[in-house]
């Protein structure tokens, strides 16, 4: 019996599901617990309990085991008290360790949790930690646990002597250059295995709103960080140790940026193409130290290879993602659908393609793949391999013809069965012998009299018409990226009863007239092909909107346009049409919006916020006098650049001033005149359209 394949990547979802992902097929399977999904079953933490078992901790304080081999859950058991939520989860050989948002560390017996039939399991030990805010992170290493959070100092407890309380606590960093207090906040923690150091993320200097990676060593007398590396102006929400010695770390921010740091060099080591939303969790491959993955609000599973400095997979999972794990032995395959713009990836792919001898490998699909997935793979490869885009490759036409041939065979159920039995030979035998080329004399005289008679002539290559389809998109979809499913009516030819002449061409013939005499003449020769009828079918098309695309952007799908009898189908162009947004207007990479303030705010200053397209909050403030029409430029808050999503345009805020409608008394007018002291400014008419002058 064939062994059942176990996906190697597990993702905890905000909606309460656990997803198992197979990268080879780019498919995900949803798993539910014994009860139907509820709002309080949001997955907050996941961890490997033992081989082929994943422990899932939910927002309602329950936890349950998932059997990866059977793909089923055990019944959930209550571990936390009401109103408590998970902030950290870890496992020892015989114990389950949990940290709650209200700063309580709890220890349960693993055996009791797995074997007991009780709905609620009491902890064998627990300890409340001093905290002024909410705990955001908790990590276990050997016999200790480290926690930290909002207004919660970084603290460590001994799990074997939990009743003793905190055995080590960090000391807050010194004030910055302006003597401003730096808030305590630790959103992420990492504990390298072969060292005693503690890595965490926190606020940096308030003067430049920086955030930083910190390294602490509990063995040292000083409790302040031994290393601080500032990076970016957005909170670092996720942290991953990439080696057991604690020298390399991957960080992910609330803006979706991802970077690799080597603390020996005190600077950013590598920067990766990030995500469209906040990074919530990252995991390293147990067998391949250079492979790691990240999940977050953008609903994608991102797989990176630090060795080649590239993102190698990007899988859409439809829901906001909270936690991710990679199982030991998980297979990581190169994804032919990613990083289309990289020439190195394209060249590597060409080497791997096997042509008509192995159409499945050529299209990058498995033998059990559905027709829909085969068509999707063909469309994406056709866009890269079309001869118009590879004019420097002399074999581009041949490769593209092989690709179209494989698509034609594998997308037809009858042809696919024949191909699976006998390969290319079976298809060719079914279609009959190759076109007759005139034999010995045809070759001889075709070459000799080619200039006179044109040699063997075929009809000129024909192609179907281009189909242009508009697609309505929102500004949010262009900012965050999206996958849009579109159903369209596609026309195609299907076989019908009877035969017809096809593949007609002019060939050279010779006729013996007598001893040593021959007559050369031209003759039209046609093959016999099945009759064809034109039909219309509904086809599902998956449109990938990349971050930074703009109104009018064209997404091309080669061979998906109007069919042509005995010719090549035309192409399909999807043209993006941006609908108006109630708040923002896009111009290039910049976003424009208007803000109305009171006259009082215009004179004394103001401070407010605006919610951006991905939900993050942008502060807008000014302390100087602000006049109507004043434009504020906020850098890096515009649209992402399509070619490099780590770069952004600006947000331009145009100020409108709302004047009071209440009439002023003479005394009030006098007071205002004295305050403003503008007696030197007199009414002055001028042609502001033709000769604009600077605002006074």
C-alpha positions as CSV (number, residue, x, y, z in Angstrom):
1,X,0.0,0.0,0.0
2,X,1.3,3.4,-1.0
3,X,2.4,5.5,2.0
4,X,0.3,8.5,2.6
5,X,2.1,11.8,2.1
6,X,2.4,14.1,5.1
7,X,2.7,17.8,4.4
8,X,5.7,19.3,6.1
9,X,4.4,22.8,6.9
10,X,1.7,23.7,9.4
11,X,0.0,27.1,9.6
12,X,-2.3,28.3,12.4
13,X,-5.0,30.6,11.1
14,X,-6.9,33.5,12.7
15,X,-10.2,31.9,11.8
16,X,-9.4,28.8,13.9
17,X,-8.2,26.4,11.3
18,X,-4.9,24.5,11.0
19,X,-3.7,24.4,7.5
20,X,-1.3,21.8,6.1
21,X,0.6,22.9,3.1
22,X,2.3,20.8,0.3
23,X,4.7,23.0,-1.5
24,X,5.1,20.7,-4.5
25,X,1.5,21.1,-5.5
26,X,1.1,24.5,-3.9
27,X,-2.1,23.2,-2.2
28,X,-3.4,23.7,1.3
29,X,-5.8,21.5,3.3
30,X,-8.0,23.0,6.0
31,X,-8.4,21.0,9.3
32,X,-11.1,21.7,11.9
33,X,-11.5,20.5,15.4
34,X,-14.3,18.3,16.8
35,X,-16.5,21.4,17.1
36,X,-17.4,23.8,14.3
37,X,-15.3,26.9,14.0
38,X,-16.1,29.7,16.4
39,X,-14.6,33.2,16.8
40,X,-12.9,32.2,20.1
41,X,-11.0,29.4,18.4
42,X,-8.4,31.6,16.8
43,X,-5.1,29.8,16.7
44,X,-2.6,31.7,18.9
45,X,0.2,29.2,19.3
46,X,1.4,25.9,17.8
47,X,4.3,23.6,18.6
48,X,5.4,20.1,17.9
49,X,4.4,17.9,20.9
50,X,6.2,14.8,19.6
51,X,6.6,13.0,16.3
52,X,3.6,13.4,14.0
53,X,1.7,15.4,16.7
54,X,1.1,19.2,16.7
55,X,-0.2,21.0,19.7
56,X,-2.6,23.8,18.9
57,X,-3.5,26.5,21.5
58,X,-6.6,28.6,20.9
59,X,-7.8,32.0,22.0
60,X,-10.5,30.5,24.3
61,X,-7.8,28.9,26.5
62,X,-8.2,25.4,25.0
63,X,-5.5,23.3,23.4
64,X,-5.8,20.2,21.2
65,X,-3.5,17.7,19.5
66,X,-3.4,17.3,15.7
67,X,-2.3,13.9,14.3
68,X,-0.5,14.7,11.1
69,X,-0.6,11.1,9.9
70,X,-4.4,10.7,10.3
71,X,-5.1,14.4,9.7
72,X,-7.5,14.6,12.7
73,X,-7.8,16.4,16.0
74,X,-8.2,15.0,19.5
75,X,-10.9,16.6,21.6
76,X,-9.8,20.0,22.9
77,X,-9.1,20.5,26.6
78,X,-9.3,23.6,28.7
79,X,-5.9,24.7,30.1
80,X,-6.2,28.4,30.8
81,X,-8.7,30.2,33.0
82,X,-11.5,32.3,31.6
83,X,-10.4,35.6,30.1
84,X,-6.8,34.3,29.8
85,X,-5.1,34.1,26.4
86,X,-1.9,32.5,25.1
87,X,1.2,34.6,24.8
88,X,3.7,31.8,24.6
89,X,3.9,28.0,24.3
90,X,6.7,25.5,24.8
91,X,7.2,21.8,25.4
92,X,9.7,19.8,27.4
93,X,10.0,16.0,27.4
94,X,7.3,15.6,30.0
95,X,5.6,19.0,30.3
96,X,3.7,21.6,28.5
97,X,4.7,25.2,29.3
98,X,2.4,28.2,28.7
99,X,2.5,31.9,29.2
100,X,-0.6,34.1,29.4
101,X,-1.2,37.6,28.4
102,X,-1.7,38.6,32.0
103,X,1.8,37.4,32.9
104,X,1.1,33.9,34.4
105,X,3.5,31.1,33.6
106,X,1.9,27.6,33.9
107,X,3.2,24.0,33.7
108,X,1.1,21.0,32.8
109,X,2.0,17.3,32.7
110,X,2.2,16.2,29.1
111,X,1.1,12.7,29.9
112,X,-2.0,13.9,31.7
113,X,-3.0,16.2,28.9
114,X,-2.7,13.4,26.3
115,X,-4.4,10.6,28.2
116,X,-6.9,12.3,30.5
117,X,-10.6,12.3,29.5
118,X,-11.3,15.5,31.6
119,X,-12.4,18.6,29.8
120,X,-10.1,20.8,31.9
121,X,-6.6,20.1,33.0
122,X,-5.2,21.9,36.1
123,X,-1.5,23.0,36.0
124,X,0.9,21.2,38.3
125,X,2.7,24.6,38.9
126,X,2.1,28.2,38.1
127,X,3.7,31.6,38.9
128,X,2.4,35.2,38.3
129,X,5.1,37.5,37.0
130,X,5.3,41.2,37.8
131,X,3.9,43.1,34.8
132,X,2.4,46.5,34.2
133,X,1.0,45.6,30.7
134,X,0.3,42.7,28.4
135,X,2.7,39.9,27.8
136,X,3.4,39.6,24.0
137,X,6.0,36.8,23.8
138,X,7.1,33.7,25.7
139,X,9.8,31.2,24.7
140,X,11.1,28.0,26.4
141,X,14.8,26.9,26.3
142,X,15.8,23.8,28.2
143,X,14.4,24.3,31.8
144,X,13.8,28.1,31.6
145,X,11.1,30.4,30.1
146,X,11.6,34.0,29.0
147,X,8.7,36.4,28.7
148,X,8.2,40.1,27.7
149,X,5.6,42.5,26.4
150,X,4.0,45.9,26.6
151,X,5.3,47.6,29.8
152,X,6.5,44.1,30.8
153,X,10.2,43.9,31.3
154,X,12.2,40.9,29.9
155,X,12.1,38.3,32.6
156,X,13.3,34.6,33.0
157,X,11.9,31.9,35.3
158,X,13.3,28.5,36.3
159,X,10.7,25.9,35.3
160,X,12.0,23.4,37.8
161,X,11.7,25.9,40.7
162,X,8.8,28.0,39.5
163,X,7.8,28.9,43.0
164,X,11.0,31.0,43.4
165,X,9.7,33.4,40.8
166,X,11.9,35.5,38.4
167,X,15.5,34.4,38.4
168,X,16.7,37.1,36.0
169,X,15.2,40.4,34.8
170,X,16.5,42.9,32.2
171,X,17.2,46.4,33.1
172,X,15.8,49.2,31.0
173,X,18.1,50.9,28.5
174,X,19.5,54.3,29.3
175,X,17.6,57.3,28.0
176,X,18.4,58.6,24.5
177,X,20.4,61.7,23.6
178,X,17.5,63.9,24.5
179,X,17.1,62.2,27.9
180,X,13.8,60.8,26.8
181,X,12.6,57.6,28.5
182,X,12.4,54.7,26.0
183,X,9.2,52.6,26.6
184,X,9.4,49.0,27.6
185,X,8.0,46.8,24.9
186,X,9.2,43.3,23.8
187,X,7.0,42.0,20.9
188,X,9.3,39.1,20.0
189,X,11.8,36.8,21.6
190,X,14.3,34.2,20.3
191,X,16.5,31.8,22.3
192,X,19.4,30.2,20.5
193,X,20.0,26.6,21.6
194,X,23.8,26.5,22.2
195,X,24.2,29.8,24.1
196,X,22.7,31.4,27.1
197,X,22.0,34.7,25.4
198,X,18.5,36.1,24.9
199,X,17.5,37.9,21.7
200,X,14.5,40.2,21.5
201,X,13.0,43.1,19.7
202,X,12.1,46.4,21.2
203,X,11.9,50.2,20.8
204,X,15.0,52.1,20.0
205,X,15.5,55.9,20.2
206,X,12.3,57.9,20.3
207,X,14.0,60.8,18.5
208,X,14.0,58.9,15.2
209,X,11.2,56.4,16.0
210,X,13.7,53.5,15.4
211,X,13.1,49.9,16.5
212,X,15.9,47.5,17.3
213,X,17.2,44.0,17.9
214,X,18.7,43.5,21.3
215,X,20.9,40.8,22.8
216,X,21.1,40.1,26.5
217,X,23.4,37.8,28.5
218,X,21.9,36.7,31.9
219,X,25.3,35.5,33.0
220,X,26.7,39.0,33.1
221,X,26.3,41.3,36.0
222,X,25.0,44.2,34.0
223,X,21.4,43.5,33.0
224,X,21.3,45.9,30.0
225,X,21.7,44.6,26.5
226,X,25.2,43.7,25.3
227,X,24.3,44.5,21.7
228,X,21.7,46.8,20.1
229,X,21.1,47.1,16.4
230,X,18.5,49.7,15.2
231,X,16.5,49.1,12.0
232,X,13.5,50.8,10.5
233,X,10.7,52.9,11.9
234,X,8.1,50.1,12.3
235,X,7.8,47.7,15.2
236,X,9.7,44.4,14.7
237,X,6.9,41.9,15.3
238,X,8.7,38.6,14.7
239,X,12.2,37.3,15.4
240,X,13.9,34.0,14.4
241,X,17.3,32.7,15.4
242,X,19.0,31.2,12.3
243,X,21.9,29.4,14.1
244,X,22.4,27.7,17.5
245,X,25.3,30.1,18.4
246,X,23.0,33.1,18.3
247,X,24.9,35.1,15.7
248,X,22.3,35.4,12.9
249,X,18.7,36.5,13.2
250,X,15.8,37.1,10.8
251,X,13.4,39.9,11.8
252,X,10.0,40.8,10.4
253,X,8.2,44.1,10.9
254,X,4.7,45.4,11.2
255,X,5.1,46.7,7.6
256,X,6.0,43.3,6.2
257,X,9.8,44.0,5.7
258,X,12.1,41.1,6.4
259,X,15.9,41.2,6.9
260,X,18.7,38.9,8.1
261,X,21.2,40.3,10.6
262,X,24.6,39.1,11.6
263,X,25.2,40.7,15.0
264,X,29.0,40.3,14.5
265,X,28.8,43.1,11.9
266,X,26.3,45.4,13.7
267,X,24.3,46.0,10.5
268,X,21.7,44.5,8.2
269,X,23.2,41.5,6.4
270,X,20.5,40.8,3.8
271,X,17.1,42.3,2.9
272,X,14.4,40.1,1.4
273,X,11.3,40.9,-0.7
274,X,8.8,41.1,2.1
275,X,5.1,40.7,2.6
276,X,2.1,43.0,2.2
277,X,1.2,43.1,5.9
278,X,2.6,42.6,9.4
279,X,4.8,39.5,9.9
280,X,3.4,37.5,12.8
281,X,5.5,34.3,12.8
282,X,8.6,32.8,11.2
283,X,10.1,29.3,11.3
284,X,13.3,27.7,10.1
285,X,13.6,24.4,8.3
286,X,15.0,21.8,10.7
287,X,17.2,20.1,8.0
288,X,18.1,23.1,5.9
289,X,19.4,26.0,7.9
290,X,19.2,28.4,5.0
291,X,15.5,27.9,4.5
292,X,12.9,29.8,6.5
293,X,9.3,30.9,6.1
294,X,7.1,33.7,7.3
295,X,3.4,34.3,7.6
296,X,1.2,37.3,8.6
297,X,-1.7,39.5,7.7
298,X,-1.2,39.4,3.9
299,X,-2.5,35.7,3.9
300,X,0.5,34.4,2.1
301,X,3.0,31.7,3.2
302,X,6.4,33.1,2.1
303,X,9.4,30.7,1.8
304,X,12.9,32.1,1.6
305,X,16.4,30.8,0.9
306,X,19.0,32.8,2.7
307,X,21.8,31.2,0.7
308,X,20.7,32.5,-2.7
309,X,19.1,35.6,-1.1
310,X,15.7,35.0,-2.7
311,X,12.1,34.2,-2.0
312,X,11.5,30.8,-3.5
313,X,7.8,30.2,-2.7
314,X,4.7,32.3,-2.2
315,X,1.5,30.4,-1.4
316,X,-1.9,32.1,-1.0
317,X,-3.9,30.7,2.0
318,X,-7.0,33.0,2.0
319,X,-7.0,33.9,5.7
320,X,-4.8,36.0,8.1
321,X,-2.1,33.7,9.4
322,X,-0.8,33.7,13.0
323,X,1.7,30.9,13.4
324,X,3.9,28.5,11.3
325,X,6.0,25.4,11.8
326,X,8.2,23.4,9.4
327,X,8.4,19.7,10.1
328,X,11.7,17.8,10.0
329,X,12.1,16.1,6.6
330,X,9.7,18.5,4.9
331,X,10.4,18.6,1.1
332,X,11.2,22.1,-0.3
333,X,11.0,22.2,-4.1
334,X,11.8,25.0,-6.4
335,X,8.7,26.8,-7.3
336,X,8.6,27.6,-11.1
337,X,5.9,30.1,-10.6
338,X,7.9,32.5,-8.4
339,X,10.4,35.3,-9.1
340,X,9.5,35.7,-12.7
341,X,11.7,38.8,-13.1
342,X,14.9,37.0,-12.2
343,X,17.0,35.9,-15.2
344,X,18.9,33.3,-13.2
345,X,15.6,31.6,-12.2
346,X,14.4,31.5,-15.8
347,X,17.7,30.0,-17.1
348,X,17.7,27.4,-14.3
349,X,14.1,26.5,-15.2
350,X,15.0,26.1,-18.9
351,X,17.7,23.6,-18.1
352,X,15.2,21.5,-16.0
353,X,12.5,21.4,-18.7
354,X,12.3,18.1,-20.5
355,X,10.2,18.9,-23.6
356,X,7.7,16.5,-25.1
357,X,9.4,13.5,-23.5
358,X,8.2,14.5,-20.1
359,X,5.3,17.0,-20.4
360,X,4.6,16.9,-16.7
361,X,8.1,18.0,-15.8
362,X,8.0,20.6,-18.6
363,X,4.9,22.2,-17.1
364,X,6.1,21.7,-13.6
365,X,3.1,19.6,-12.4
366,X,2.6,16.2,-11.0
367,X,0.9,13.3,-13.0
368,X,-2.1,13.5,-10.6
369,X,-2.6,17.2,-11.2
370,X,-6.1,18.6,-12.3
371,X,-6.7,20.0,-15.7
372,X,-7.3,23.4,-14.1
373,X,-3.9,23.4,-12.5
374,X,-2.3,22.3,-15.7
375,X,-3.8,25.2,-17.6
376,X,-2.8,27.6,-15.0
377,X,0.8,26.3,-15.1
378,X,0.8,26.6,-18.9
379,X,-0.4,30.2,-18.8
380,X,2.4,31.3,-16.5
381,X,5.1,29.4,-18.4
382,X,3.8,30.7,-21.7
383,X,4.1,34.3,-20.5
384,X,7.8,33.7,-19.7
385,X,8.7,31.5,-22.7
386,X,6.9,33.3,-25.5
387,X,9.3,33.9,-28.4
388,X,8.5,37.7,-28.4
389,X,10.1,37.8,-24.9
390,X,13.1,35.6,-25.7
391,X,14.3,37.0,-29.0
392,X,17.9,36.3,-28.2
393,X,17.2,32.6,-27.8
394,X,17.4,30.8,-31.2
395,X,15.4,27.8,-29.9
396,X,12.6,29.9,-28.3
397,X,10.1,29.0,-31.1
398,X,10.8,25.3,-30.7
399,X,10.5,25.5,-26.9
400,X,7.3,27.4,-27.1
401,X,5.8,24.9,-29.6
402,X,6.8,22.0,-27.3
403,X,5.1,23.8,-24.4
404,X,1.9,24.4,-26.5
405,X,2.0,20.7,-27.6
406,X,2.2,19.5,-24.0
407,X,-0.6,21.8,-22.9
408,X,-2.8,20.5,-25.8
409,X,-2.1,16.9,-24.8
410,X,-2.4,17.1,-21.0
411,X,-5.5,19.4,-21.1
412,X,-7.4,16.8,-23.3
413,X,-8.6,13.8,-21.3
414,X,-8.3,11.3,-24.2
415,X,-4.9,12.5,-25.3
416,X,-3.6,12.6,-21.8
417,X,-4.5,8.9,-21.2
418,X,-2.7,7.9,-24.4
419,X,0.3,10.0,-23.5
420,X,0.4,8.4,-20.0
421,X,0.5,4.9,-21.7
422,X,2.9,5.5,-24.5
423,X,4.3,9.0,-24.4
424,X,4.9,11.2,-27.4
425,X,5.1,8.1,-29.7
426,X,1.5,7.1,-28.9
427,X,0.2,10.6,-29.7
428,X,2.1,10.7,-33.0
429,X,0.9,7.3,-34.1
430,X,-2.6,8.3,-33.4
431,X,-2.2,11.4,-35.5
432,X,-0.7,9.5,-38.4
433,X,2.6,9.8,-40.3
434,X,4.4,13.1,-40.6
435,X,3.8,15.4,-43.6
436,X,5.2,14.0,-46.9
437,X,8.1,16.1,-48.1
438,X,8.5,14.7,-51.6
439,X,11.0,11.9,-50.9
440,X,14.3,11.9,-52.6
441,X,13.2,13.9,-55.6
442,X,11.2,16.3,-53.5
443,X,14.3,17.1,-51.4
444,X,16.6,17.3,-54.5
445,X,14.4,19.3,-56.8
446,X,12.8,21.3,-54.0
447,X,16.3,22.6,-53.2
448,X,17.2,23.0,-56.9
449,X,14.1,24.8,-58.0
450,X,13.2,26.4,-54.8
451,X,13.8,29.9,-56.2
452,X,11.8,29.2,-59.3
453,X,8.8,27.4,-57.9
454,X,9.0,28.3,-54.2
455,X,9.9,24.7,-53.1
456,X,7.6,23.1,-50.6
457,X,5.2,25.8,-49.5
458,X,2.9,25.8,-46.5
459,X,0.3,28.4,-45.5
460,X,1.6,31.2,-43.5
461,X,1.4,30.7,-39.7
462,X,-1.9,32.1,-38.4
463,X,-2.9,33.3,-35.0
464,X,-6.2,34.1,-33.4
465,X,-7.3,37.6,-32.4
466,X,-6.3,39.3,-29.2
467,X,-8.9,39.3,-26.4
468,X,-8.8,42.3,-24.0
469,X,-10.7,42.0,-20.7
470,X,-11.0,44.8,-18.2
471,X,-10.7,43.9,-14.5
472,X,-12.0,46.3,-11.8
473,X,-9.6,46.5,-8.9
474,X,-9.5,48.6,-5.7
475,X,-6.6,50.7,-4.4
476,X,-6.3,48.3,-1.4
477,X,-5.7,45.4,-3.8
478,X,-3.0,47.3,-5.7
479,X,-1.4,48.3,-2.4
480,X,-1.5,44.9,-0.6
481,X,-1.5,42.6,-3.6
482,X,-4.3,40.1,-4.2
483,X,-5.5,36.9,-5.9
484,X,-8.7,37.5,-7.9
485,X,-10.7,34.6,-9.3
486,X,-12.4,35.6,-12.6
487,X,-14.8,33.6,-14.6
488,X,-14.9,34.3,-18.4
489,X,-16.5,32.8,-21.4
490,X,-13.8,31.2,-23.6
491,X,-14.3,30.0,-27.1
492,X,-12.4,26.9,-28.4
493,X,-12.6,24.3,-31.1
494,X,-13.7,20.7,-30.4
495,X,-13.8,17.7,-32.6
496,X,-17.0,17.0,-34.6
497,X,-18.1,14.1,-36.8
498,X,-16.6,13.8,-40.3
499,X,-13.4,15.0,-41.9
500,X,-12.0,18.0,-43.6
501,X,-9.0,19.1,-45.6
502,X,-6.3,20.6,-43.3
503,X,-2.6,21.5,-43.3
504,X,-2.7,22.3,-47.0
505,X,0.6,23.1,-48.7
506,X,2.2,23.2,-52.2
507,X,4.7,20.5,-52.9
508,X,7.0,19.8,-55.8
509,X,6.2,16.7,-57.8
510,X,8.1,14.9,-60.6
511,X,6.7,12.8,-63.4
512,X,8.7,10.5,-65.7
513,X,8.2,11.5,-69.4
514,X,10.6,9.1,-71.1
515,X,14.1,7.8,-71.1
516,X,16.0,10.2,-68.8
517,X,13.2,12.8,-69.0
518,X,11.2,14.2,-66.1
519,X,8.6,16.8,-65.7
520,X,8.6,19.0,-62.5
521,X,5.3,20.5,-61.3
522,X,3.5,21.9,-58.3
523,X,0.6,20.2,-56.5
524,X,-1.5,21.2,-53.5
525,X,-1.5,18.5,-50.9
526,X,-3.8,18.4,-47.8
527,X,-4.1,16.2,-44.8
528,X,-7.4,14.8,-43.5
529,X,-8.4,16.1,-40.1
530,X,-11.5,15.7,-38.0
531,X,-14.2,18.4,-38.4
532,X,-14.1,21.0,-35.7
533,X,-16.9,23.0,-34.1
534,X,-16.6,26.2,-32.2
535,X,-18.0,26.1,-28.6
536,X,-18.0,28.4,-25.6
537,X,-17.2,27.3,-22.1
538,X,-16.9,29.1,-18.8
539,X,-13.3,29.1,-17.6
540,X,-12.0,30.1,-14.2
541,X,-8.9,32.4,-14.4
542,X,-6.7,33.2,-11.4
543,X,-5.4,36.7,-11.7
544,X,-2.5,37.6,-9.4
545,X,-2.4,41.3,-8.6
546,X,1.2,42.3,-7.6
547,X,1.9,45.1,-5.1
548,X,2.4,48.3,-6.9
549,X,0.6,47.6,-10.1
550,X,-1.3,50.7,-11.5
551,X,-4.4,51.6,-13.4
552,X,-4.0,50.4,-17.0
553,X,-1.5,47.7,-16.2
554,X,-1.7,44.8,-18.7
555,X,-1.4,41.2,-17.5
556,X,-0.8,38.9,-20.5
557,X,-1.8,35.3,-20.9
558,X,-0.4,33.8,-24.1
559,X,-2.6,31.4,-26.0
560,X,-5.8,32.3,-24.0
561,X,-7.4,34.5,-26.7
562,X,-9.5,33.8,-29.7
563,X,-9.0,30.3,-31.3
564,X,-7.8,30.0,-34.9
565,X,-8.6,26.9,-37.0
566,X,-5.4,25.1,-37.9
567,X,-3.5,28.0,-36.2
568,X,-2.4,29.2,-32.8
569,X,-4.8,30.8,-30.4
570,X,-4.5,34.5,-29.8
571,X,-3.5,36.1,-26.5
572,X,-5.5,37.4,-23.6
573,X,-4.8,40.8,-22.0
574,X,-6.3,41.6,-18.6
575,X,-6.3,45.4,-18.2
576,X,-6.6,46.7,-14.6
577,X,-9.2,49.4,-14.1
578,X,-8.9,51.2,-10.8
579,X,-12.1,52.4,-9.1
580,X,-12.2,55.7,-7.2
581,X,-11.2,55.6,-3.6
582,X,-13.1,57.7,-1.0
583,X,-9.9,58.7,0.8
584,X,-6.9,58.5,-1.5
585,X,-5.9,59.4,-5.0
586,X,-3.0,57.8,-6.7
587,X,-0.5,59.6,-8.9
588,X,2.5,57.4,-9.8
589,X,4.0,56.1,-6.6
590,X,2.5,58.8,-4.5
591,X,-0.9,58.9,-2.7
592,X,-2.9,62.1,-2.3
593,X,-5.5,63.0,0.3
594,X,-7.1,66.1,1.8
595,X,-7.4,67.0,5.5
596,X,-9.7,69.7,6.8
597,X,-8.6,71.4,10.0
598,X,-10.1,74.2,12.0
599,X,-8.7,77.8,11.9
600,X,-7.6,77.3,15.5
601,X,-5.6,74.2,14.5
602,X,-4.2,76.1,11.5
603,X,-2.8,78.7,13.8
604,X,-1.7,76.7,16.8
605,X,-0.8,73.3,15.3
606,X,-2.6,70.0,15.2
607,X,-2.0,66.2,15.5
608,X,-4.2,63.5,14.1
609,X,-3.9,60.0,12.4
610,X,-5.1,58.4,9.2
611,X,-5.8,54.7,8.6
612,X,-3.7,53.4,5.6
613,X,-4.7,50.9,3.0
614,X,-3.3,48.0,4.9
615,X,-4.8,49.1,8.2
616,X,-1.7,50.6,9.8
617,X,-2.0,54.0,11.4
618,X,-0.1,57.0,10.0
619,X,0.4,60.0,12.3
620,X,-0.1,63.5,10.8
621,X,1.0,66.4,12.8
622,X,2.3,70.0,12.5
623,X,3.3,72.6,15.1
624,X,3.8,75.6,12.8
625,X,1.1,77.8,11.2
626,X,-0.6,76.0,8.4
627,X,-2.4,77.8,5.6
628,X,-5.1,76.5,3.2
629,X,-3.5,74.6,0.3
630,X,-0.4,73.7,2.3
631,X,0.9,70.2,1.3
632,X,2.5,67.9,3.7
633,X,4.8,65.1,2.3
634,X,5.1,62.0,4.4
635,X,7.8,59.8,3.0
636,X,7.5,56.0,2.5
637,X,3.7,56.1,3.0
638,X,2.7,56.0,-0.6
639,X,2.3,53.1,-3.0
640,X,4.9,50.3,-3.1
641,X,7.1,50.3,-6.2
642,X,6.3,47.3,-8.4
643,X,9.9,46.5,-9.3
644,X,11.0,46.7,-5.6
645,X,8.3,46.3,-2.9
646,X,10.8,47.5,-0.2
647,X,10.5,51.0,-1.7
648,X,7.5,53.3,-1.4
649,X,6.3,56.6,-2.7
650,X,5.1,59.5,-0.5
651,X,1.7,60.4,1.1
652,X,0.8,64.0,0.1
653,X,-1.7,65.6,2.5
654,X,-3.3,68.9,1.3
655,X,-4.7,71.0,4.1
656,X,-8.1,72.7,3.9
657,X,-8.9,75.3,6.6
658,X,-12.5,75.5,7.9
659,X,-13.1,79.1,8.9
660,X,-15.6,79.8,11.7
661,X,-19.1,81.0,10.6
662,X,-19.7,82.9,13.9
663,X,-19.4,86.7,13.6
664,X,-16.8,88.4,15.7
665,X,-17.4,91.4,17.9
666,X,-15.4,94.6,17.4
667,X,-13.4,93.8,20.5
668,X,-12.6,90.3,19.3
669,X,-11.5,91.7,16.0
670,X,-9.2,94.1,17.7
671,X,-7.6,91.4,19.8
672,X,-7.0,89.2,16.7
673,X,-5.5,92.1,14.9
674,X,-3.1,92.7,17.7
675,X,-2.1,89.0,17.9
676,X,-1.6,88.6,14.2
677,X,0.2,92.0,13.6
678,X,-0.3,91.9,9.8
679,X,-0.8,95.6,9.2
680,X,2.0,95.6,6.7
681,X,0.1,93.2,4.4
682,X,-2.3,95.1,2.2
683,X,-4.8,93.7,-0.3
684,X,-3.0,93.0,-3.6
685,X,-4.6,91.9,-6.8
686,X,-2.6,89.9,-9.3
687,X,-3.0,87.3,-12.1
688,X,-2.5,84.1,-10.1
689,X,-3.1,81.9,-13.1
690,X,-0.6,83.3,-15.5
691,X,1.8,84.8,-12.9
692,X,1.6,82.8,-9.7
693,X,3.8,84.2,-6.9
694,X,5.1,82.7,-3.7
695,X,2.7,82.6,-0.8
696,X,3.6,85.1,1.8
